[in-house]
């Protein structure tokens, strides 16, 4: 997820545990799809989420990096946007428009997974951040689900997630935003804890339905789609409105699905282990029109400087999109 805006990022969570937003400014960049994917044009944008590729950048730096390297959208930092004056926001949005960039998805700045007091503290701050996102034209917010728990059974955990995420979703709804939930697919992510939890697309859709606010969907990740053994048919059954944002990754070769570890991934189309032609082709066919970002948790990428990391990422993303004609 998004290091700059989360109280505890998935990158931090993975390291500690040992398991190691699109706006009114959207500028569609239609690209023809191949015959197998259908005749529809690509409406998705190649998005830069700096923290997901080991890049440290503030909002203005992120916009500049995205423009310089040919990304089509960029992650909005909710905390930063909420603090801007009207004049500062107008200047930033003008800069974004001049560079023909759209907003990607923002991170959710509320820790809903742990202690009640921490959840309540984050929830109290959410309206101000959500108002800032709305002023900036950001309407997509994403977060991730922990796929197991040491104390809560599946049902108890499901109830807690439903109640807490409903409160979050209602705040976002009041500010015109949608919330995306990313399931975590690898079996290795569940082995260290006693009770398994949501880790497939079908289960995530059950959770979004139980929340019932009408503005909650999924964050799709090709990595989790692959490790959860989800299918093309599952993707084709979705509506565009069901998908808040998309992560695009590949998997290391030489490992069975059950052996894949969440913080050991590859850039898109690096190995061909994950069938990204099927994955992206399905998104084109259903008309998904939001951001697509890379989130490889890859040490070699993280070791690069900002410019090299952005260049390698956008090259990999374009290679993946070339599988469906652009």
LOTOR-417796 format. One record per atom (N, C-alpha, C): residue in one letter; x, y, z. Coordinates in steps of 0.001 Angstrom, whole numbers, padded with zeros to 6 digits, always signed. Layout:
LOTOR-417796
AXYZ/...
This chain:
LOTOR-417796
X+000824-001194+000000/X+000000+000000+000000/X+000854+001237+000000/X+000360+002343+000570/X+000978+003617+000304/X+001680+004126+001559/X+003010+004047+001530/X+003795+004333+002715/X+003527+005722+003260/X+003355+006685+002397/X+003264+008064+002841/X+002007+008376+003617/X+000947+007579+003484/X-000316+007969+004071/X-000867+006966+005061/X-000235+005829+005256/X-000726+004855+006201/X+000003+004961+007523/X-000731+004794+008680/X-000046+004784+009957/X+000891+003598+010073/X+000547+002490+009448/X+001453+001355+009359/X+001270+000736+007993/X+002278+000845+007137/X+002147+000371+005775/X+002260-001135+005708/X+001788-001719+004589/X+001963-003157+004420/X+003427-003509+004320/X+004222-002586+003786/X+005666-002850+003715/X+006223-003024+005120/X+005819-002126+006063/X+006259-002241+007452/X+005711-003503+008079/X+004433-003786+007845/X+003813-004983+008402/X+004535-006248+007959/X+004865-006339+006688/X+005540-007517+006167/X+006921-007668+006773/X+007619-006545+006962/X+008960-006621+007522/X+008900-007058+008984/X+007956-006506+009757/X+007857-006825+011167/X+007382-008251+011383/X+006395-008693+010617/X+005802-010012+010815/X+006672-011124+010302/X+007594-010790+009386/X+008414-011831+008767/X+007784-012327+007490/X+006536-012010+007253/X+005931-012290+005950/X+006442-011269+004985/X+007817-011111+005941/X+008855-010176+005730/X+008773-009024+006537/X-005816+007461-006225/X-007276+007652-006003/X-007728+008478-007196/X-008960+007818-008443/X-008934+008580-009727/X-009814+009821-009545/X-009462+011003-010047/X-010126+012261-009746/X-010895+012839-010915/X-011477+014014-010655/X-012186+014723-011723/X-011246+015173-012826/X-009965+015146-012546/X-008978+015572-013543/X-008551+014446-014465/X-009240+013314-014431/X-008827+012171-015240/X-008744+012548-016710/X-007623+012172-017310/X-007434+012402-018739/X-007263+011040-019392/X-008304+010433-019930/X-008190+009083-020473/X-007157+009020-021579/X-006411+007916-021584/X-005431+007697-022646/X-005802+006391-023328/X-006651+006466-024304/X-007169+005261-024935/X-006096+004602-025776/X-005984+003294-025588/X-005046+002504-026364/X-005791+001297-026894/X-005620+000983-028168/X-006350-000114-028761/X-005989-001449-028143/X-006981-002284-027890/X-006741-003623-027372/X-006664-004596-028536/X-006043-005772-028283/X-005964-006758-029355/X-007283-007498-029491/X-007374-008307-030521/X-008644-008975-030808/X-009064-009894-029687/X-008069-010546-029048/X-008405-011488-027990/X-009001-010786-026788/X-008554-009542-026529/X-009074-008789-025395/X-010357-008050-025752/X-010749-008083-026990/X-011925-007366-027427/X-011522-006073-028113/X-012489-005358-028641/X-012197-004165-029417/X-012182-002903-028573/X-012419-003017-027276/X-012468-001843-026443/X-011068-001258-026239/X-011024+000039-026044/X-009758+000723-025797/X-009424+000676-024311/X-008139+000738-024015/X-007706+000784-022624/X-008089+002125-022012/X-008731+002066-020859/X-009098+003272-020131/X-008317+003380-018817/X-007581+002354-018474/X-006766+002355-017260/X-005583+003297-017431/X-005077+003829-016326/X-003890+004670-016370/X-002731+003988-015641/X-001545+004143-016181/X-000335+003630-015541/X+000046+004623-014445/X+000003+004167-013198/X+000069+005076-012061/X+001370+004928-011284/X+001894+006039-010822/X+003073+006034-009961/X+002642+006133-008500/X+002982+005104-007719/X+002838+005128-006263/X+004250+005012-005705/X+004899+006113-005392/X+006328+006093-005085/X+006741+005094-004013/X+006049+005085-002877/X+006442+004197-001794/X+006388+002731-002149/X+005557+002387-003113/X+005410+000989-003510/X+006595+000475-004306/X+007444+001390-004784/X+008636+000973-005531/X+009909+001484-004859/X+009799+001824-003576/X+010971+002233-002823/X+011434+003652-003076/X+010570+004491-003634/X+010918+005876-003944/X+010385+006789-002844/X+011236+007618-002299/X+010820+008601-001310/X+010613+009938-002017/X+009397+010436-001999/X+009085+011678-002707/X+007888+012338-002064/X+007934+013669-001930/X+006755+014384-001473/X+005787+014527-002642/X+004662+015210-002412/X+003639+015254-003457/X+004124+015928-004731/X+004791+017062-004599/X+005276+017758-005789/X+006360+016960-006501/X+007227+016316-005735/X+008257+015479-006339/X+007643+014281-007049/X+006607+013702-006451/X+005936+012563-007079/X+005309+012969-008411/X+004691+014138-008446/X+004089+014623-009689/X+005168+014826-010752/X+006281+015412-010362/X+007360+015652-011309/X+007953+014343-011820/X+008162+013374-010928/X+008693+012075-011341/X+007727+011367-012290/X+006445+011418-011966/X+005447+010777-012820/X+005467+011378-014219/X+005526+012691-014291/X+005545+013362-015590/X+006818+013051-016371/X+007942+013111-015698/X+009221+012931-016379/X+009387+011519-016931/X+008793+010554-016275/X+008994+009160-016690/X+007816+008573-017472/X+006819+009377-017753/X+005755+008906-018626/X+004647+008135-017956/X+004471+008298-016649/X+003290+007735-015990/X+002073+008572-016380/X+000900+008022-016148/X-000335+008694-016544/X-001161+009185-015355/X-000851+008686-014176/X-001505+009141-012951/X-000508+009013-011805/X-000849+009611-010677/X+000090+009655-009555/X-000682+009560-008242/X-000070+008926-007270/X-000697+008766-005956/X-000923+010112-005275/X-002137+010348-004770/X-002386+011549-003967/X-002077+011274-002495/X-001447+012215-001832/X-001133+012093-000415/X-002190+012859+000384/X-003094+012134+000984/X-004232+012765+001644/X-003852+013747+002730/X-002894+013376+003572/X-002493+014261+004649/X-001938+015573+004145/X-001178+015520+003072/X-000613+016739+002476/X-001702+017595+001851/X-002575+016975+001089/X-003615+017731+000387/X-004553+018426+001370/X-004809+017785+002515/X-005729+018361+003497/X-005181+019638+004124/X-003874+019830+004085/X-003246+020984+004728/X-003064+022174+003784/X-003343+021995+002516/X-003089+023060+001545/X-004138+024162+001628/X-003675+025387+001443/X-004610+026503+001307/X-005282+026418-000059/X-006302+027221-000245/X-006991+027214-001536/X-006037+027591-002661/X-005183+028566-002409/X-004242+029002-003441/X-003211+027917-003727/X-002727+027263-002690/X-001741+026198-002870/X-002347+025017-003622/X-003592+024692-003296/X-004256+023580-003983/X-004501+023918-005445/X-004916+025146-005712/X-005142+025563-007100/X-003862+025450-007917/X-002749+025835-007312/X-001464+025741-007996/X-001084+024295-008259/X-001289+023443-007270/X-000936+022026-007429/X-001788+021374-008515/X-003088+021658-008497/X-003970+021053-009494/X-003671+021580-010894/X-003263+022824-010971/X-002857+023355-012269/X-001616+022659-012784/X-000684+022390-011892/X+000525+021662-012242/X+000188+020257-012733/X-000720+019601-012032/X-001151+018255-012410/X-001789+018261-013800/X-002646+019241-014038/X-003331+019327-015326/X-002356+019640-016447/X-001430+020560-016210/X-000446+020916-017228/X+000395+019705-017639/X+000640+018828-016698/X+001438+017637-016975/X+000580+016466-017459/X-000694+016721-017670/X-001637+015717-018175/X-001631+014452-017321/X-001644+014670-016015/X-001686+013565-015061/X-003038+013524-014362/X-003493+012319-014071/X-004688+012107-013258/X-004258+011661-011868/X-005168+011692-010936/X-004907+011138-009625/X-005062+009621-009651/X-004221+008936-008907/X-004405+007517-008648/X-005256+007337-007400/X-004944+006309-006618/X-005698+006021-005392/X-004892+006446-004176/X-005569+007032-003205/X-004938+007419-001948/X-004947+006244-000983/X-004046+006280-000013/X-004043+005275+001040/X-005023+005649+002145/X-005481+004649+002883/X-006407+004886+003990/X-005616+005141+005269/X-005734+006317+005889/X-004960+006647+007075/X-005624+006225+008376/X-006272+005078+008386/X-006930+004577+009597/X-006513+003132+009817/X-006011+002823+011011/X-005669+001453+011353/X-006898+000778+011955/X-007573-000015+011150/X-008807-000681+011579/X-008551-002124+012007/X-007310-002570+012001/X-006995-003987+012212/X-006725-004353+013664/X-006358-003366+014486/X-005890-003674+015831/X-006775-003122+016933/X-006138-002440+017884/X-006817-001976+019088/X-007913-000962+018773/X-008959-000992+019580/X-010108-000112+019377/X-009721+001357+019504/X-008873+001676+020479/X-008529+003083+020675/X-007737+003633+019495/X-006891+002794+018902/X-006133+003231+017725/X-007070+003441+016532/X-008039+002548+016395/X-009024+002701+015329/X-009812+003994+015506/X-010283+004245+016727/X-011083+005439+016984/X-010287+006715+016749/X-009021+006688+017118/X-008167+007850+016904/X-008024+008160+015413/X-007784+007118+014612/X-007670+007321+013175/X-008974+007755+012550/X-010074+007180+013014/X-011385+007525+012471/X-011719+008988+012747/X-011289+009486+013894/X-011544+010880+014244/X-010853+011839+013282/X-009695+011436+012778/X-008939+012298+011859/X-009399+012173+010406/X-010152+011126+010110/X-010497+010835+008712/X-011331+011915+008026/X-012340+012512+008676/X-013144+013509+007956/X-012318+014661+007388/X-011326+015133+008137/X-010495+016227+007646/X-009685+015823+006434/X-009127+014616+006457/X-008348+014134+005322/X-009258+013873+004128/X-010430+013287+004398/X-011375+013012+003311/X-011844+014311+002658/X-012008+015348+003461/X-012399+016644+002903/X-011291+017194+002006/X-010044+017006+002414/X-008932+017443+001586/X-008855+016692+000277/X-009104+015396+000333/X-009117+014599-000892/X-010219+015071-001839/X-011375+015358-001262/X-012487+015802-002114/X-012164+017135-002779/X-011581+018071-002024/X-011217+019371-002590/X-010254+019200-003761/X-009403+018180-003670/X-008416+017942-004726/X-008973+017108-005872/X-010191+016598-005735/X-010786+015794-006793/X-010430+014324-006728/X-010006+013852-005560/X-009637+012438-005391/X-010850+011669-004889/X-011185+010579-005565/X-012364+009817-005133/X-012106+008331-004961/X-010828+007930-004923/X-010489+006515-004716/X-009514+006396-003551/X-009857+005535-002600/X-009025+005283-001424/X-008897+003780-001264/X-007687+003296-000996/X-007494+001854-000887/X-006774+001448+000377/X-006997+000209+000784/X-006305-000380+001920/X-006229-001884+001717/X-005639-002589+002666/X-005435-004029+002522/X-005942-004766+003752/X-006240-006022+003578/X-006794-006873+004637/X-005746-007875+005108/X-005561-007971+006406/X-004669-008993+006953/X-005343-010352+006815/X-004691-011353+006207/X-005368-012609+005857/X-005436-013652+006969/X-005084-013276+008183/X-005123-014238+009290/X-005057-013463+010600/X-005396-014159+011700/X-005388-013513+013014/X-005058-014553+014074/X-004376-014127+015110/X-004005-015054+016185/X-005129-015294+017176/X-006049-014343+017309/X-007074-014437+018353/X-008498-014502+017824/X-008794-013797+016744/X-010158-013736+016237/X-010419-014849+015230/X-011485-015594+015444/X-011896-016579+014442/X-012370-015852+013189/X-012549-016589+012116/X-012974-015970+010859/X-014244-015153+011070/X-015241-015728+011737/X-016526-015044+011884/X-016403-013791+012742/X-015684-013883+013864/X-015508-012709+014720/X-014727-011617+013982/X-013729-012028+013248/X-012938-011071+012493/X-013769-010423+011385/X-014603-011216+010752/X-015481-010707+009698/X-016421-009652+010269/X-016998-009939+011432/X-017908-008969+012059/X-017170-007678+012408/X-015963-007807+012967/X-015207-006606+013339/X-014852-005779+012108/X-014414-006455+011051/X-014093-005733+009812/X-015327-005057+009233/X-016447-005753+009259/X-017686-005187+008713/X-018066-003911+009450/X-018024-003966+010778/X-018448-002817+011577/X-017490-001636+011411/X-016200-001906+011504/X-015236-000807+011433/X-015150-000218+010030/X-015111-001084+009035/X-015002-000582+007665/X-016277+000135+007230/X-017402-000234+007794/X-018644+000491+007489/X-018544+001931+007980/X-018019+002111+009182/X-017857+003468+009705/X-016915+004287+008829/X-015822+003665+008416/X-014874+004339+007530/X-015530+004680+006198/X-016222+003716+005632/X-016833+003904+004314/X-017879+005013+004331/X-018609+005130+005427/X-019628+006175+005510/X-018996+007566+005541/X-017862+007697+006235/X-017157+008979+006227/X-016698+009321+004806/X-016107+008340+004144/X-015646+008565+002773/X-016819+008874+001840/X-017905+008192+002037/X-019081+008422+001196/X-019589+009850+001344/X-019545+010365+002556/X-019959+011753+002788/X-019096+012739+002009/X-017907+012297+001613/X-016988+013165+000881/X-016762+012685-000554/X-017706+011888-001047/X-017689+011492-002444/X-016613+010500-002834/X-016094+009738-001873/X-015002+008809-002157/X-015446+007356-001987/X-014749+006479-002701/X-014980+005045-002602/X-013788+004366-001939/X-014050+003273-001255/X-013028+002540-000520/X-012776+001194-001180/X-011509+000889-001428/X-011130-000394-002000/X-010426-001271-000977/X-010748-002565-000977/X-010156-003535-000058/X-009335-004542-000854/X-008089-004693-000479/X-007186-005614-001157/X-007009-006884-000330/X-007379-008008-000901/X-007141-009276-000216/X-005710-009722-000452/X-005180-010505+000487/X-003804-010991+000429/X-003843-012502+000226/X-003358-012962-000935/X-003590-014323-001370/X-002633-015411-000924/X-001325-015153-000742/X-000385-016262-000528/X-000695-017107+000704/X-000597-018420+000538/X-000796-019322+001673/X+000229-019056+002768/X+001430-018656+002380/X+002483-018404+003366/X+002159-017219+004270/X+001261-016361+003852/X+000872-015215+004671/X-000096-015610+005780/X-000651-016803+005693/X-001610-017250+006709/X-001023-018275+007672/X+000108-018833+007356/X+000617-019968+008112/X+001070-019621+009522/X+001518-018415+009742/X+002074-018030+011036/X+001001-017667+012055/X-000235-017606+011639/X-001297-017216+012553/X-002350-018316+012662/X-003108-018260+013723/X-003992-019378+014063/X-005229-019464+013167/X-005866-018339+012935/X-007136-018348+012199/X-006990-017635+010853/X-007358-018321+009785/X-007349-017705+008471/X-008471-016697+008326/X-008285-015769+007374/X-009314-014761+007119/X-009433-014540+005613/X-010137-013530+005206/X-010403-013221+003801/X-009095-013203+003013/X-009053-014026+001934/X-007844-014058+001104/X-008138-014400-000355/X-009388-014265-000772/X-009772-014500-002160/X-010710-013382-002626/X-010875-013299-003934/X-011780-012299-004483/X-013208-012520-004016/X-013669-013779-004031/X-015051-014070-003631/X-015316-013653-002190/X-014355-013934-001304/X-014544-013561+000101/X-014542-012039+000266/X-013712-011362-000505/X-013668-009901-000422/X-014989-009301-000868/X-015574-009861-001901/X-016877-009381-002357/X-017964-009654-001324/X-017852-010751-000598/X-018789-011009+000498/X-018663-009944+001579/X-017419-009543+001863/X-017199-008508+002871/X-017741-007167+002398/X-017503-006802+001156/X-018003-005524+000658/X-019533-005498+000689/X-020150-006644+000394/X-021608-006715+000434/X-022121-006565+001860/X-021427-007167+002818/X-021837-007081+004220/X-021691-005656+004750/X-020675-004935+004299/X-020501-003541+004707/X-021690-002720+004237/X-022103-002915+003005/X-023393-002448+002532/X-023583-000957+002354/X-022505-000200+002219/X-022648+001255+002061/X-022727+001693+000608/X-022449+000786-000314/X-022557+001109-001733/X-021342+001777-002328/X-020325+002066-001527/X-019123+002729-002053/X-017855+001941-001703/X-017995+000641-001488/X-016847-000203-001158/X-016655-001240-002260/X-015433-001347-002749/X-015103-002313-003779/X-013789-002992-003463/X-013103-003459-004484/X-011871-004213-004277/X-010672-003477-004873/X-009527-003702-004249/X-008240-003381-004856/X-007722-004698-005415/X-007662-004797-006727/X-007200-006026-007366/X-005689-005995-007515/X-005048-007098-007209/X-003602-007226-007401/X-003361-008524-008162/X-002655-008441-009279/X-002385-009652-010062/X-001663-010709-009227/X-000811-010255-008301/X-000087-011179-007419/X-001050-011973-006547/X-001994-011300-005920/X-002947-011978-005045/X-003975-012774-005846/X-004341-012257-007000/X-005220-013007-007916/X-004579-014338-008266/X-003291-014325-008533/X-002555-015546-008883/X-002400-016474-007680/X-001934-015947-006552/X-001662-016811-005397/X-002940-017331-004748/X-004059-016638-004942/X-005338-017127-004431/X-006014-018098-005395/X-005369-018332-006536/X-005936-019186-007589/X-007270-018653-008096/X-007395-017337-008143/X-008586-016748-008739/X-008496-016844-010259/X-009591-016549-010941/X-009713-016883-012361/X-010096-015684-013218/X-009943-015868-014528/X-010406-014864-015472/X-011909-014672-015347/X-012633-015762-015152/X-014090-015669-015031/X-014489-014777-013856/X-013729-014850-012767/X-014015-014002-011624/X-013841-012535-011940/X-012831-012218-012729/X-012613-010831-013137/X-013718-010345-014073/X-014096-011201-015008/X-015102-010810-015993/X-016484-010632-015367/X-016678-011209-014177/X-017958-011054-013484/X-018071-009727-012749/X-016956-008986-012662/X-016955-007708-011968/X-017468-006596-012870/X-018002-005572-012255/X-018329-004330-012948/X-017178-003353-012737/X-016991-002390-013606/X-015936-001400-013377/X-016043-000730-012014/X-017266-000472-011568/X-017461+000192-010278/X-017039-000677-009101/X-016889-001986-009325/X-016469-002880-008248/X-014981-002749-007937/X-014226-002160-008852/X-012767-002104-008717/X-012344-000669-008426/X-011676-000465-007299/X-011238+000874-006920/X-009862+001172-007499/X-008959+000225-007411/X-007640+000387-008020/X-007049-000987-008283/X-005926-001005-009013/X-005300-002266-009425/X-003800-002183-009198/X-003233-003268-008678/X-001780-003424-008564/X-001336-004474-009565/X-000195-004243-010200/X+000293-005142-011241/X+001691-005628-010873/X+001817-006926-010700/X+003086-007531-010300/X+003260-008875-010980/X+004484-009362-011000/X+004775-010714-011447/X+005345-011494-010264/X+005535-012798-010446/X+006011-013663-009371/X+007351-014284-009744/X+008186-014594-008753/X+009442-015285-009031/X+009187-016633-009701/X+010061-017017-010581/X+009934-018319-011239/X+010539-019405-010357/X+010152-020649-010626/X+010730-021783-009923/X+010084-022116-008602/X+008986-021449-008255/X+008280-021716-007005/X+006839-022124-007290/X+006343-023094-006546/X+004923-023433-006624/X+004110-022290-006027/X+002846-022208-006395/X+001986-021145-005871/X+001996-021146-004346/X+001955-022315-003737/X+001899-022414-002282/X+003178-021937-001608/X+004269-021817-002364/X+005549-021400-001800/X+005823-019913-001978/X+004995-019218-002738/X+005231-017805-002986/X+005089-017001-001692/X+006009-016053-001488/X+006046-015234-000282/X+005757-013794-000664/X+004924-013131+000123/X+004327-011868-000289/X+005327-010757-000550/X+006452-010728+000144/X+007392-009634-000075/X+008535-010019-001003/X+008315-011037-001809/X+009303-011442-002802/X+008613-011561-004154/X+008459-010419-004790/X+007738-010342-006050/X+008660-009802-007129/X+008123-009694-008330/X+008862-009130-009453/X+008033-008032-010108/X+008713-007165-010848/X+008011-006160-011630/X+007120-006826-012675/X+006103-006133-013139/X+005195-006708-014135/X+005923-007250-015358/X+005509-008425-015805/X+006021-009072-017021/X+007499-009429-016934/X+008059-009477-015717/X+009483-009801-015571/X+009761-011275-015790/X+008839-012154-015374/X+009069-013595-015468/X+008018-014319-016297/X+006845-013760-016420/X+005761-014435-017135/X+005064-015503-016317/X+005387-015595-015028/X+004725-016586-014180/X+003239-016272-014047/X+002916-015012-013868/X+001513-014591-013792/X+001055-014191-015194/X-000090-014689-015593/X-000602-014423-016936/X-001230-013034-016977/X-000403-012027-017187/X-000882-010651-017184/X-001700-010319-018422/X-001522-011054-019486/X-002365-010833-020664/X-003816-011153-020329/X-004036-012249-019633/X-005394-012608-019205/X-005913-011594-018196/X-005079-011255-017220/X-005488-010348-016147/X-005863-008975-016706/X-004967-008368-017461/X-005241-007045-018010/X-006319-007083-019093/X-006302-008149-019881/X-007319-008275-020919/X-008724-008295-020348/X-008888-008961-019211/X-010206-009006-018565/X-010607-007615-018087/X-009659-006853-017561/X-009975-005505-017093/X-010373-004598-018247/X-009710-004754-019385/X-010098-003979-020567/X-011504-004365-021006/X-011796-005633-021018/X-013104-006110-021498/X-014256-005609-020639/X-014043-005494-019318/X-015142-005013-018470/X-015171-003486-018399/X-014134-002815-018945/X-014135-001356-019002/X-013599-000666-017764/X-012703-001323-017023/X-012109-000674-015849/X-011366+000584-016275/X-011577+001682-015530/X-011053+002979-015961/X-010204+003673-014901/X-009647+002913-013977/X-008891+003525-012892/X-007392+003303-012981/X-006674+003622-011898/X-005219+003527-011892/X-004713+002091-011757/X-003567+001842-012357/X-002859+000561-012233/X-001426+000886-011833/X-000978+000369-010719/X+000360+000679-010219/X+001134-000607-009961/X+002436-000513-009930/X+003290-001635-009557/X+003562-001585-008059/X+003582-002759-007433/X+003868-002875-005997/X+004659-004161-005768/X+005895-004224-006260/X+006602-005508-006276/X+007302-005901-004982/X+007424-004983-004024/X+008193-005306-002806/X+009515-005981-003178/X+010237-005386-004088/X+011415-006014-004669/X+012667-005275-004206/X+013579-005998-003551/X+014741-005347-002959/X+015653-004732-004006/X+015843-005439-005119/X+016707-004892-006170/X+016167-003563-006683/X+014850-003456-006809/X+014235-002201-007240/X+014398-001132-006161/X+014175-001531-004907/X+014287-000576-003811/X+015699-000003-003679/X+016688-000760-004105/X+018078-000310-003996/X+018442+000740-005043/X+017610+000918-006050/X+017884+001911-007090/X+017566+003320-006586/X+018163+004322-007213/X+017777+005683-006873/X+016408+005982-007481/X+015859+007127-007126/X+014493+007452-007539/X+014299+007412-009049/X+015215+008008-009775/X+015067+008086-011228/X+015115+006695-011855/X+016074+005895-011425/X+016215+004553-011999/X+015031+003667-011639/X+014527+003795-010413/X+013383+002982-009989/X+012137+003341-010791/X+011915+004625-011010/X+010762+005049-011812/X+010898+004590-013256/X+012101+004704-013800/X+012328+004300-015196/X+012102+002808-015370/X+012628+002001-014429/X+012457+000553-014521/X+010996+000162-014375/X+010290+000856-013500/X+008886+000524-013251/X+008008+000853-014447/X+008148+002048-014995/X+007281+002417-016112/X+007590+001559-017336/X+008850+001180-017518/X+009202+000288-018629/X+008517-001060-018463/X+008555-001593-017260/X+007904-002879-016994/X+006392-002792-017179/X+005797-001691-016712/X+004351-001522-016868/X+003961-001462-018339/X+004732-000734-019126/X+004415-000635-020560/X+004622-001979-021273/X+005590-002748-020835/X+005772-004088-021407/X+004567-004971-021095/X+004046-004839-019889/X+002862-005622-019520/X+001650-005199-020346/X+001454-003901-020519/X+000314-003427-021305/X+000475-003762-022793/X+001709-003913-023222/X+001938-004321-024618/X+001366-005713-024901/X+001190-006505-023850/X+000613-007844-024020/X-000822-007772-024512/X-001492-006641-024251/X-002869-006478-024717/X-002960-005387-025780/X-001840-005062-026374/X-001844-004140-027484/X-001502-002717-027123/X-001008-002464-025919/X-000572-001118-025586/X-000847-000746-024176/
